[in-house]
Amino acid sequence: MEPTPKQAISAIRVCAQLTRVYKGIDLVRLDERTKNVYILANNSIEAKVLLTGEILWL
């Protein structure tokens, strides 16, 4: 299973934003059930990238 092109671009954008402020990326995971990409940074910052590429900061 692979992310959609919009998801992939948004996930890279999130990772770039986080590393720009020196936050380490701990986990990037594609949930096979929901098809969402989850990103965990610095053990406390969470983002979810939906199929449409929309980014939700949790």
N, C-alpha and C positions, 0 to 999 in steps of 0.2 A: 504494500500500500504506500502511496506517495501523496504528499500534499498537493493541493491545486496550485497552479502558477501564482494566483493572487495570494494564497496563504504563504507560499515560499517567499515571495517578495516582502510581505508584511513581517514575517518571522525574521528575516535578515534585517529589516529596518528596526525592529525591536531590539535585536541583539546589538546592532550598531549604536543605537541610542544608549543602551545600558553600558556598553564598554566605553563610550565617550565620556561617561562620568565615573569611570573606574569601578564599575560593578562587575564582579565575576559571574559568568553564566554557569550555573550548576547543573541544569537539566533542560533539554529540549526534547519533547516527546509528542508523537502523533498518536492520539487516542483512537484506537481502532473501532471503538463502539460509537463515539460521537463524531469522529472525523475532524476533531479540533486539534490544533497544535497548542501545547502548553509549554511555557517557558518559566523556569524558576531561576532567579538571580539573587545572589547574596543571601541565600537561605530565607529571604523574607519578601522579595518583590516577585509578584506573579503576574503573568499576562496570558491571555487566551486569544488565539487567532482563529476566527471562525472560517467556514468554507468560503465566504465571500471576501475574505481578506480583512475584515473588520477586526480591530484590536480592542480587546476588553482588558483593562487593568484591574486586577482583583485585589 
